Amino acid sequence: MTTQNPLYRAPKFDFIDRFLLRCSETRNLKVIKKFHAHLLRTGLLFVTPSIQTKVIFSYIKNNWGVLSNLLKFLNLNNPLPFNSVISHFSQNGYHFLALRTFSFMHFNGVEIDSYALCSALTSSSGDKNLIFGKKIHGLVKKSGWLRSVFVGSALIDLYAKSLCFRDASELFDEIPLKNTVCANALLSGYAEARMWTEGLELVRQMPVLNLDSDNFTLSAALRSCTGLSVIEFGRQIHANILRRVWNVGADLFLQSLLIEMYGKCGRVEKARQIFSMAGLEYEAENRRDVVLWTSMFGVYGKNGNYREVIKLFRDMLIEGIRPDGVAFLAVISACGHTGQKDIGCSWVDITS
């Protein structure tokens, strides 16, 4: 048995990552080949799958056609390097290459696990490739991976983003072990398609299915209540938020949705009460941001209280919040309705 030299230092893998990234940016194929040869001679190429992934990524930056040849040099009995390659392509927006890598794995008999399936389904969704996604769905059924809630959620997300809501709903019913992630994937699709009624119905079914609600679930429910102007159910969701979310004052996104929901239902004073309490008991970075102020502008504007918009805008400037384009549009519209166009123009000059 050989003992490790105490003077030996592990190679600086961060330097390898930076060097390969630089090679990819400069598209210097000659340098990439030399460095690849060095990694082969020293054995560093096989230390971690991430190094192999970055070498492959450096090559294909210059020529996508070499992907299949590069994948042949990986160990077909070890799925980890292939999973790393698929994940890297999927996360960086190279969905076509991620799907090609998945096809290579399937054709060459590389073991396919839930990690590869989820990455491939994410790329199918990102590439709007429903045909390929359905093929993966068939493979999932044959291999029994539908029992995985992660694979099931990725499939639901694919069908929902492809506006195939019947398939997404049927798949949700077929999953034997559901969790909140599966429900949220379907809720996200309903919210994006503005299918508020279906979203609320799913939220109502979740306690029956023994599924807990998280922040995303509550946010989707609030959006549905806002879209349908359902104040009673919205108040129930608000009470649920107060019970479940211990730091609700720090979640400005949830509070923004609450303000919009009450404002859409005509409860302006309730919306203002939530706005006044938002983030005040927390650190400065968690206090009211421009999105929260803009939500309150929208509430006053939709209910015809244009003078309140102007007063609130003054308070925002005093608090040091820099307005964005949406906030300016709400304020300028309020100035127009109240005949104070000069004030609106002066604020544009001051804040620009």
C-alpha positions in Angstrom: 0.0 0.0 0.0 1.4 3.4 -0.9 1.0 6.3 1.4 0.2 9.8 0.1 3.0 12.2 0.1 2.3 14.9 2.8 3.8 17.5 0.5 1.4 16.6 -2.3 -1.2 19.2 -3.0 -4.5 18.5 -4.8 -4.6 20.1 -8.2 -6.4 23.5 -8.4 -9.5 22.4 -10.2 -10.8 26.0 -10.2 -7.8 26.9 -12.4 -8.8 24.2 -14.8 -12.3 25.4 -14.9 -11.2 29.0 -15.5 -8.8 28.0 -18.2 -11.3 25.9 -20.1 -13.9 28.6 -19.8 -11.4 31.1 -21.3 -10.6 28.6 -24.1 -14.3 28.4 -24.9 -14.7 32.2 -25.0 -11.7 32.6 -27.3 -12.6 29.6 -29.4 -8.9 28.6 -29.7 -9.2 25.0 -30.7 -5.4 24.4 -30.9 -5.0 25.4 -27.2 -8.0 23.2 -26.2 -6.4 20.2 -27.9 -3.1 20.8 -26.1 -4.7 21.2 -22.8 -6.9 18.1 -23.4 -3.7 16.1 -24.1 -2.2 17.4 -20.9 -5.2 16.3 -18.9 -5.0 12.9 -20.5 -1.3 12.4 -19.7 -1.7 13.5 -16.1 -4.9 11.6 -15.4 -6.7 14.8 -14.3 -9.3 14.3 -17.0 -10.9 11.4 -15.1 -10.8 12.9 -11.6 -14.3 14.5 -11.7 -17.1 14.3 -14.3 -17.2 18.2 -14.2 -13.8 18.4 -15.9 -14.8 16.0 -18.6 -18.0 18.0 -19.1 -16.1 21.3 -19.5 -13.6 19.7 -21.9 -16.5 18.5 -24.1 -18.2 21.9 -23.8 -15.0 23.7 -24.9 -14.8 21.5 -28.0 -18.4 21.9 -29.1 -18.2 25.7 -28.8 -16.1 25.4 -32.0 -18.0 22.5 -33.6 -21.2 21.0 -32.4 -20.8 18.1 -34.8 -18.0 16.5 -32.7 -20.3 15.8 -29.7 -21.0 12.2 -30.6 -17.3 11.5 -31.1 -16.4 13.1 -27.7 -19.1 11.1 -25.9 -17.6 7.8 -27.1 -14.5 8.5 -25.0 -16.6 8.4 -21.8 -17.1 5.3 -19.8 -20.3 3.8 -21.0 -20.7 1.8 -17.7 -20.7 5.0 -15.7 -23.7 7.3 -16.1 -22.4 10.1 -13.9 -20.2 11.9 -16.6 -23.2 11.7 -19.1 -25.5 13.1 -16.4 -23.1 15.9 -15.8 -22.9 16.7 -19.5 -26.7 16.7 -19.9 -27.2 18.9 -16.8 -24.5 21.4 -18.0 -26.1 21.7 -21.5 -29.6 22.0 -20.0 -28.7 24.7 -17.4 -26.8 26.7 -20.0 -29.6 26.7 -22.6 -28.1 24.2 -25.0 -31.2 22.1 -25.0 -30.6 20.5 -28.4 -27.2 19.2 -27.3 -28.7 17.9 -24.0 -31.3 15.9 -26.0 -28.6 14.6 -28.3 -26.6 13.4 -25.3 -29.6 11.7 -23.9 -30.2 10.0 -27.3 -26.6 8.8 -27.3 -27.0 7.3 -23.8 -30.2 5.5 -24.8 -28.8 4.2 -28.1 -25.5 3.0 -26.5 -27.0 1.3 -23.4 -25.8 3.8 -20.8 -27.9 3.4 -17.6 -30.5 6.1 -17.5 -31.6 7.3 -14.1 -34.0 10.0 -12.8 -31.3 12.7 -13.0 -30.8 12.2 -16.7 -34.6 11.9 -17.3 -35.3 15.2 -15.5 -32.6 17.1 -17.3 -33.8 15.7 -20.7 -37.4 16.7 -19.9 -36.3 20.1 -18.8 -34.5 20.6 -22.2 -37.5 19.2 -24.1 -39.6 21.9 -22.4 -37.0 24.6 -23.0 -36.7 23.6 -26.7 -40.5 23.3 -27.1 -39.8 19.7 -28.3 -43.0 18.0 -27.3 -42.4 15.0 -29.7 -39.1 14.2 -28.0 -40.8 14.7 -24.6 -43.5 12.2 -25.4 -40.8 9.7 -26.4 -39.2 10.2 -23.0 -42.6 9.7 -21.4 -42.9 6.3 -23.1 -39.5 5.4 -21.8 -40.5 6.5 -18.3 -43.6 4.2 -18.4 -41.6 1.2 -19.6 -38.8 1.7 -17.1 -41.1 2.4 -14.1 -39.6 5.8 -13.4 -43.1 7.3 -13.1 -43.0 6.4 -9.4 -40.4 9.2 -9.1 -42.1 12.4 -8.1 -39.2 14.4 -9.7 -39.6 12.7 -13.1 -43.4 13.0 -12.8 -43.1 16.7 -12.0 -40.8 17.3 -15.0 -43.3 15.5 -17.2 -46.2 17.6 -15.9 -44.2 20.8 -16.4 -43.4 19.7 -20.0 -47.1 19.2 -20.9 -48.2 22.3 -19.0 -45.7 24.5 -20.8 -46.8 23.0 -24.1 -50.4 23.9 -23.2 -51.4 20.2 -23.2 -53.4 20.5 -20.0 -55.4 17.4 -20.4 -52.3 15.3 -20.6 -50.8 17.2 -17.7 -53.9 16.7 -15.5 -54.2 13.0 -16.4 -50.5 12.5 -15.6 -51.0 14.2 -12.3 -53.8 11.7 -11.5 -51.6 8.8 -12.6 -48.6 9.5 -10.4 -48.9 7.0 -7.4 -47.0 9.1 -4.9 -47.8 12.8 -5.3 -46.2 15.7 -3.5 -46.4 19.4 -3.5 -43.8 19.7 -6.3 -46.1 17.8 -8.7 -49.1 20.0 -7.8 -47.0 23.2 -8.2 -45.8 22.1 -11.6 -49.5 21.9 -12.7 -50.4 25.1 -10.9 -47.6 26.9 -12.7 -49.0 25.9 -16.0 -52.5 27.0 -15.1 -51.2 30.3 -13.9 -49.2 31.0 -17.1 -52.3 30.2 -19.2 -54.6 32.3 -16.9 -56.7 29.2 -16.2 -57.7 30.6 -12.8 -60.7 28.3 -12.2 -58.7 25.2 -12.7 -55.9 26.5 -10.5 -58.3 27.2 -7.6 -59.9 23.8 -8.0 -56.5 22.1 -7.7 -55.7 24.1 -4.6 -59.0 23.0 -3.1 -58.1 19.4 -3.8 -54.7 19.4 -2.3 -55.8 18.9 1.4 -57.9 15.9 0.2 -54.8 14.5 -1.5 -52.8 15.1 1.7 -50.6 17.6 0.0 -49.1 20.5 1.9 -49.0 24.1 0.5 -45.8 26.0 0.3 -45.1 29.6 -0.7 -45.4 28.8 -4.4 -48.8 27.1 -3.9 -50.1 30.1 -1.9 -48.7 32.5 -4.5 -50.5 30.6 -7.4 -53.7 30.6 -5.4 -53.5 34.3 -4.8 -53.0 34.9 -8.5 -56.1 32.9 -9.3 -58.1 34.8 -6.7 -57.0 38.0 -8.2 -57.9 36.9 -11.7 -61.4 35.8 -10.7 -61.9 38.6 -8.0 -62.8 36.0 -5.5 -62.5 37.9 -2.2 -63.7 35.2 0.2 -61.3 32.5 -1.0 -58.6 35.1 -1.1 -59.2 35.9 2.6 -58.9 32.2 3.4 -55.6 32.1 1.5 -54.4 35.1 3.5 -55.3 33.4 6.8 -53.5 30.3 5.6 -50.4 32.4 4.8 -50.4 34.0 8.3 -50.6 30.5 9.8 -48.0 28.8 7.6 -45.4 31.4 6.7 -43.6 32.5 9.8 -41.7 35.3 8.2 -44.5 36.6 5.9 -43.3 40.2 6.5 -40.1 39.5 4.8 -41.7 37.8 1.7 -42.4 40.9 -0.4 -43.6 38.8 -3.4 -46.4 37.3 -1.3 -47.3 40.7 0.1 -47.4 42.2 -3.4 -49.8 39.5 -4.5 -52.0 40.1 -1.4 -52.1 43.9 -2.2 -53.1 43.2 -5.8 -55.7 40.7 -4.8 -57.4 43.0 -2.3 -57.1 45.9 -4.7 -58.7 43.9 -7.5 -61.6 43.0 -5.2 -62.1 46.7 -4.3 -60.7 46.4 -0.7 -58.3 49.4 -1.0 -58.0 50.0 2.7 -57.0 46.4 3.3 -54.4 46.6 0.6 -53.0 49.8 2.1 -52.8 48.2 5.5 -50.7 45.3 4.1 -48.5 47.7 2.3 -48.0 49.8 5.4 -46.8 46.8 7.4 -44.7 45.2 4.7 -41.1 44.6 5.7 -41.0 47.3 8.3 -39.8 45.0 11.1 -36.9 43.5 9.1 -33.5 44.7 7.9 -33.2 47.4 5.3 -32.6 45.0 2.4 -36.0 43.3 3.0 -38.0 46.5 3.2 -40.5 47.6 0.6 -39.0 47.5 -2.9 -40.2 49.2 -6.1 -42.4 46.2 -7.0 -44.4 46.6 -3.8 -44.8 50.4 -4.3 -45.9 49.8 -7.9 -48.5 47.3 -6.8 -50.0 49.9 -4.5 -49.9 52.4 -7.3 -51.9 50.0 -9.4 -54.5 49.5 -6.7 -55.1 53.2 -6.3 -55.1 53.7 -10.1 -57.6 50.9 -10.8 -60.0 52.3 -8.2 -59.8 55.8 -9.4 -57.8 57.2 -6.5 -55.3 59.1 -8.6 -54.4 61.7 -6.1 -53.3 59.0 -3.7 -51.0 57.7 -6.4 -49.2 61.1 -6.5 -49.0 61.3 -2.7 -47.6 57.7 -2.5 -45.1 58.5 -5.2 -43.7 61.4 -3.1 -43.4 59.1 -0.1 -41.5 56.6 -2.3 -39.0 59.2 -3.4 -38.5 60.4 0.2 -37.8 56.7 1.2 -35.1 56.6 -1.4 -36.7 54.1 -3.8 -35.8 54.6 -7.4 -38.8 54.2 -9.7 -38.8 52.0 -12.7 -40.7 52.3 -16.0 -43.9 50.7 -14.7 -44.0 53.0 -11.7 -43.5 56.0 -13.9 -46.3 54.9 -16.2 -48.7 54.6 -13.2 -47.7 58.0 -11.8 -47.8 59.8 -15.2 -51.3 58.3 -15.8 -52.4 59.6 -12.4 -51.1 63.1 -13.2 -53.0 63.1 -16.4 -56.2 62.1 -14.7 -55.8 64.8 -12.1 -54.7 67.6 -14.5 -51.2 67.8 -12.9 -49.1 67.2 -16.0 -46.5 69.7 -15.0 -45.7 67.8 -11.8 -45.4 64.6 -13.7 -42.9 66.1 -16.2 -40.9 67.7 -13.3 -40.6 64.3 -11.6 -39.3 62.7 -14.8 -36.6 65.4 -15.0 -35.6 64.9 -11.4 -35.4 61.1 -11.4 -33.9 60.7 -14.9 
